Amino acid sequence: MDDWQLLEAWRDGDRAAGEALLGNYLGMLTRFFRNKVDDPDDVADLVAETMLACTRSRERVRDSGAFRSFLFSSAMNMLRRHYRKKVKRGREVDDFAKICVGDSDNPRSLTSMVSLQREGRLLVRALRRLPLDQQIVLELTHIENLNGSEIAELLGIPKPTVYTRLRRGTEKLRAQVVDLAESPEIATSTMTGLRTWAAQVRDEITD
């Protein structure tokens, strides 16, 4: 069965279909949330809430196209809800250009990835200092290995917007790496080997 069929079967009570669907996307969802919330204990809850939201929304998106885009839209909504609860304000938190994970870092979110090498940890810390809209595009590019068209579809934004966020995010990432690195040599090796360290982060956060 494809993903949509698995979802339909899960909605009809087929637990095995739900487990299969979760297995298809557990790694991607875990990576998405783990570097964007300040408490690692919240990650499993957000993954579960995202999957359950899909079962409730399916009837409204029958012709929406790729399941991955539908799932990621639900994940983005869960992240927005998480931040609304976190800031404890009446206003909506919809503009990820104004939210930075690093503003309220919990040390546990980084120490949970202690097996990463020095450059990998540095990359994670630097990414968390970027506005979320740029952090998301950079992670989808370098950690998930998606291209501009795939990211545009996933986020529901024009492809030029993807490239603008990627360019600006890369510039800010380089500045944050320089600021955080113990030496100019480490900063240079981190940016030069960006794909290598991104792959390490992906391997570390697989499920």
C-alpha positions as a Markdown table, in Angstrom:
| # | Residue | x | y | z |
|---|---|---|---|---|
| 1 | Met | 0.0 | 0.0 | 0.0 |
| 2 | Asp | 1.1 | 3.6 | -0.6 |
| 3 | Asp | 1.2 | 6.1 | 2.2 |
| 4 | Trp | -2.3 | 7.4 | 1.5 |
| 5 | Gln | -3.7 | 3.8 | 1.6 |
| 6 | Leu | -1.8 | 3.1 | 4.8 |
| 7 | Leu | -3.4 | 6.2 | 6.3 |
| 8 | Glu | -6.9 | 5.2 | 5.2 |
| 9 | Ala | -6.3 | 1.7 | 6.7 |
| 10 | Trp | -5.1 | 3.1 | 9.9 |
| 11 | Arg | -8.1 | 5.4 | 10.2 |
| 12 | Asp | -10.2 | 2.2 | 9.7 |
| 13 | Gly | -8.6 | 0.5 | 12.7 |
| 14 | Asp | -5.6 | -1.3 | 11.1 |
| 15 | Arg | -2.9 | -0.8 | 13.7 |
| 16 | Ala | -0.3 | -2.5 | 11.5 |
| 17 | Ala | -0.9 | 0.0 | 8.8 |
| 18 | Gly | -0.3 | 2.9 | 11.3 |
| 19 | Glu | 2.9 | 1.3 | 12.5 |
| 20 | Ala | 4.1 | 0.9 | 8.9 |
| 21 | Leu | 3.3 | 4.5 | 8.1 |
| 22 | Leu | 5.1 | 5.8 | 11.2 |
| 23 | Gly | 8.1 | 3.7 | 10.3 |
| 24 | Asn | 8.2 | 5.4 | 6.9 |
| 25 | Tyr | 8.6 | 8.8 | 8.5 |
| 26 | Leu | 9.8 | 8.4 | 12.0 |
| 27 | Gly | 13.3 | 9.4 | 11.3 |
| 28 | Met | 12.4 | 12.5 | 9.3 |
| 29 | Leu | 9.9 | 13.7 | 11.9 |
| 30 | Thr | 12.3 | 13.0 | 14.8 |
| 31 | Arg | 15.1 | 15.0 | 13.1 |
| 32 | Phe | 12.7 | 17.8 | 12.3 |
| 33 | Phe | 11.5 | 18.3 | 15.9 |
| 34 | Arg | 14.6 | 17.3 | 17.8 |
| 35 | Asn | 16.6 | 20.3 | 16.7 |
| 36 | Lys | 13.7 | 22.8 | 17.1 |
| 37 | Val | 12.4 | 22.2 | 20.6 |
| 38 | Asp | 14.4 | 22.9 | 23.7 |
| 39 | Asp | 13.3 | 19.8 | 25.6 |
| 40 | Pro | 14.0 | 16.4 | 24.0 |
| 41 | Asp | 11.2 | 14.8 | 26.0 |
| 42 | Asp | 8.7 | 16.8 | 23.8 |
| 43 | Val | 9.9 | 15.2 | 20.6 |
| 44 | Ala | 8.1 | 11.9 | 20.9 |
| 45 | Asp | 4.9 | 13.7 | 21.8 |
| 46 | Leu | 5.1 | 16.0 | 18.8 |
| 47 | Val | 5.8 | 13.1 | 16.5 |
| 48 | Ala | 2.7 | 11.3 | 17.8 |
| 49 | Glu | 0.5 | 14.4 | 17.7 |
| 50 | Thr | 1.6 | 15.0 | 14.1 |
| 51 | Met | 0.6 | 11.4 | 13.0 |
| 52 | Leu | -2.7 | 11.6 | 14.9 |
| 53 | Ala | -3.4 | 15.0 | 13.3 |
| 54 | Cys | -3.1 | 13.3 | 9.9 |
| 55 | Thr | -5.8 | 10.8 | 10.8 |
| 56 | Arg | -8.2 | 13.6 | 11.7 |
| 57 | Ser | -7.5 | 15.8 | 8.6 |
| 58 | Arg | -7.5 | 13.2 | 5.9 |
| 59 | Glu | -11.0 | 13.9 | 4.6 |
| 60 | Arg | -10.2 | 17.5 | 3.9 |
| 61 | Val | -7.1 | 16.8 | 1.8 |
| 62 | Arg | -8.1 | 13.9 | -0.3 |
| 63 | Asp | -6.7 | 15.6 | -3.4 |
| 64 | Ser | -3.7 | 17.2 | -1.8 |
| 65 | Gly | -1.1 | 15.3 | -3.7 |
| 66 | Ala | 2.1 | 14.0 | -2.0 |
| 67 | Phe | 1.6 | 12.5 | 1.4 |
| 68 | Arg | 5.0 | 13.8 | 2.6 |
| 69 | Ser | 3.9 | 17.4 | 2.0 |
| 70 | Phe | 0.7 | 16.8 | 3.9 |
| 71 | Leu | 2.5 | 15.2 | 6.8 |
| 72 | Phe | 5.1 | 18.0 | 6.9 |
| 73 | Ser | 2.3 | 20.6 | 6.9 |
| 74 | Ser | 0.9 | 18.9 | 10.0 |
| 75 | Ala | 4.4 | 18.8 | 11.6 |
| 76 | Met | 4.7 | 22.6 | 11.0 |
| 77 | Asn | 1.4 | 23.2 | 12.6 |
| 78 | Met | 2.4 | 21.1 | 15.6 |
| 79 | Leu | 5.6 | 23.1 | 16.0 |
| 80 | Arg | 3.6 | 26.4 | 15.8 |
| 81 | Arg | 1.3 | 25.1 | 18.5 |
| 82 | His | 4.3 | 24.1 | 20.6 |
| 83 | Tyr | 5.7 | 27.6 | 20.4 |
| 84 | Arg | 2.3 | 29.2 | 21.1 |
| 85 | Lys | 2.1 | 27.2 | 24.4 |
| 86 | Lys | 5.7 | 28.0 | 25.2 |
| 87 | Val | 5.5 | 31.8 | 24.9 |
| 88 | Lys | 2.2 | 31.8 | 26.8 |
| 89 | Arg | 0.8 | 34.8 | 24.9 |
| 90 | Gly | -2.5 | 35.4 | 23.2 |
| 91 | Arg | -0.9 | 36.2 | 19.8 |
| 92 | Glu | -0.4 | 33.6 | 17.1 |
| 93 | Val | 3.2 | 32.4 | 16.5 |
| 94 | Asp | 3.1 | 31.8 | 12.8 |
| 95 | Asp | 6.1 | 33.7 | 11.6 |
| 96 | Phe | 9.1 | 31.4 | 11.8 |
| 97 | Ala | 11.3 | 34.3 | 10.6 |
| 98 | Lys | 10.9 | 35.8 | 14.1 |
| 99 | Ile | 11.5 | 32.6 | 16.1 |
| 100 | Cys | 14.9 | 31.3 | 17.0 |
| 101 | Val | 15.3 | 28.0 | 18.9 |
| 102 | Gly | 18.6 | 29.1 | 20.5 |
| 103 | Asp | 16.8 | 32.0 | 22.3 |
| 104 | Ser | 15.7 | 29.5 | 25.0 |
| 105 | Asp | 18.2 | 26.7 | 24.7 |
| 106 | Asn | 17.9 | 23.8 | 27.1 |
| 107 | Pro | 21.3 | 22.2 | 27.6 |
| 108 | Arg | 19.6 | 18.8 | 27.5 |
| 109 | Ser | 18.7 | 19.3 | 23.9 |
| 110 | Leu | 22.5 | 19.3 | 23.0 |
| 111 | Thr | 23.8 | 16.9 | 25.6 |
| 112 | Ser | 21.4 | 14.3 | 24.2 |
| 113 | Met | 23.6 | 14.3 | 21.1 |
| 114 | Val | 27.0 | 14.0 | 22.8 |
| 115 | Ser | 28.2 | 11.3 | 20.5 |
| 116 | Leu | 28.4 | 13.8 | 17.6 |
| 117 | Gln | 31.9 | 14.9 | 16.8 |
| 118 | Arg | 33.0 | 18.4 | 17.5 |
| 119 | Glu | 32.0 | 19.9 | 14.1 |
| 120 | Gly | 28.7 | 18.1 | 14.2 |
| 121 | Arg | 27.8 | 19.6 | 17.6 |
| 122 | Leu | 29.0 | 23.0 | 16.4 |
| 123 | Leu | 26.7 | 22.7 | 13.4 |
| 124 | Val | 23.7 | 21.9 | 15.6 |
| 125 | Arg | 24.3 | 24.8 | 17.9 |
| 126 | Ala | 24.8 | 27.2 | 15.0 |
| 127 | Leu | 21.6 | 26.0 | 13.2 |
| 128 | Arg | 19.6 | 26.6 | 16.4 |
| 129 | Arg | 20.7 | 30.3 | 16.4 |
| 130 | Leu | 19.0 | 30.9 | 13.0 |
| 131 | Pro | 15.4 | 32.0 | 12.4 |
| 132 | Leu | 13.4 | 28.9 | 12.2 |
| 133 | Asp | 12.3 | 29.5 | 8.5 |
| 134 | Gln | 16.0 | 29.5 | 7.5 |
| 135 | Gln | 17.0 | 26.7 | 9.9 |
| 136 | Ile | 14.3 | 24.5 | 8.3 |
| 137 | Val | 15.4 | 25.1 | 4.8 |
| 138 | Leu | 19.0 | 24.5 | 5.6 |
| 139 | Glu | 18.3 | 21.2 | 7.4 |
| 140 | Leu | 16.1 | 20.0 | 4.6 |
| 141 | Thr | 18.8 | 20.8 | 2.2 |
| 142 | His | 21.9 | 19.4 | 4.0 |
| 143 | Ile | 20.5 | 16.8 | 6.4 |
| 144 | Glu | 17.5 | 15.5 | 4.4 |
| 145 | Asn | 19.2 | 16.0 | 1.0 |
| 146 | Leu | 16.2 | 17.5 | -0.6 |
| 147 | Asn | 16.4 | 19.8 | -3.6 |
| 148 | Gly | 14.8 | 23.2 | -4.1 |
| 149 | Ser | 11.7 | 21.9 | -5.9 |
| 150 | Glu | 11.1 | 19.2 | -3.2 |
| 151 | Ile | 11.5 | 21.8 | -0.4 |
| 152 | Ala | 9.2 | 24.2 | -2.1 |
| 153 | Glu | 6.5 | 21.5 | -2.4 |
| 154 | Leu | 7.1 | 20.4 | 1.2 |
| 155 | Leu | 6.8 | 23.9 | 2.7 |
| 156 | Gly | 4.2 | 25.2 | 0.2 |
| 157 | Ile | 6.3 | 28.2 | -0.8 |
| 158 | Pro | 7.7 | 29.4 | -4.2 |
| 159 | Lys | 11.0 | 27.9 | -5.2 |
| 160 | Pro | 12.7 | 31.4 | -5.3 |
| 161 | Thr | 11.8 | 31.8 | -1.7 |
| 162 | Val | 13.5 | 28.5 | -0.9 |
| 163 | Tyr | 16.7 | 29.7 | -2.5 |
| 164 | Thr | 16.5 | 33.1 | -0.8 |
| 165 | Arg | 16.2 | 31.4 | 2.6 |
| 166 | Leu | 19.0 | 29.0 | 1.7 |
| 167 | Arg | 21.3 | 31.8 | 0.7 |
| 168 | Arg | 20.6 | 34.0 | 3.7 |
| 169 | Gly | 20.6 | 31.1 | 6.1 |
| 170 | Thr | 24.0 | 29.9 | 4.8 |
| 171 | Glu | 25.4 | 33.4 | 5.4 |
| 172 | Lys | 24.0 | 33.5 | 8.9 |
| 173 | Leu | 25.1 | 30.0 | 9.6 |
| 174 | Arg | 28.7 | 30.8 | 8.6 |
| 175 | Ala | 28.7 | 33.8 | 10.9 |
| 176 | Gln | 27.3 | 31.7 | 13.8 |
| 177 | Val | 29.9 | 29.0 | 13.3 |
| 178 | Val | 32.7 | 31.6 | 13.4 |
| 179 | Asp | 31.2 | 33.0 | 16.6 |
| 180 | Leu | 30.8 | 29.7 | 18.3 |
| 181 | Ala | 34.0 | 27.9 | 17.1 |
| 182 | Glu | 37.0 | 27.5 | 19.4 |
| 183 | Ser | 39.3 | 28.6 | 16.6 |
| 184 | Pro | 39.1 | 29.8 | 13.0 |
| 185 | Glu | 40.4 | 26.4 | 11.9 |
| 186 | Ile | 37.5 | 24.6 | 13.4 |
| 187 | Ala | 35.0 | 27.1 | 11.9 |
| 188 | Thr | 36.6 | 26.6 | 8.5 |
| 189 | Ser | 36.6 | 22.8 | 8.7 |
| 190 | Thr | 32.9 | 22.9 | 9.8 |
| 191 | Met | 31.7 | 25.0 | 6.9 |
| 192 | Thr | 34.0 | 23.2 | 4.4 |
| 193 | Gly | 32.7 | 19.8 | 5.5 |
| 194 | Leu | 29.1 | 20.9 | 5.9 |
| 195 | Arg | 27.7 | 17.9 | 4.0 |
| 196 | Thr | 29.9 | 15.5 | 6.1 |
| 197 | Trp | 28.8 | 16.9 | 9.4 |
| 198 | Ala | 25.2 | 17.2 | 8.3 |
| 199 | Ala | 25.3 | 13.5 | 7.4 |
| 200 | Gln | 26.7 | 12.8 | 10.8 |
| 201 | Val | 23.7 | 14.6 | 12.4 |
| 202 | Arg | 21.3 | 12.6 | 10.2 |
| 203 | Asp | 22.9 | 9.3 | 11.2 |
| 204 | Glu | 22.8 | 10.3 | 14.9 |
| 205 | Ile | 19.1 | 11.2 | 14.8 |
| 206 | Thr | 17.6 | 8.3 | 12.9 |
| 207 | Asp | 14.6 | 7.4 | 15.1 |
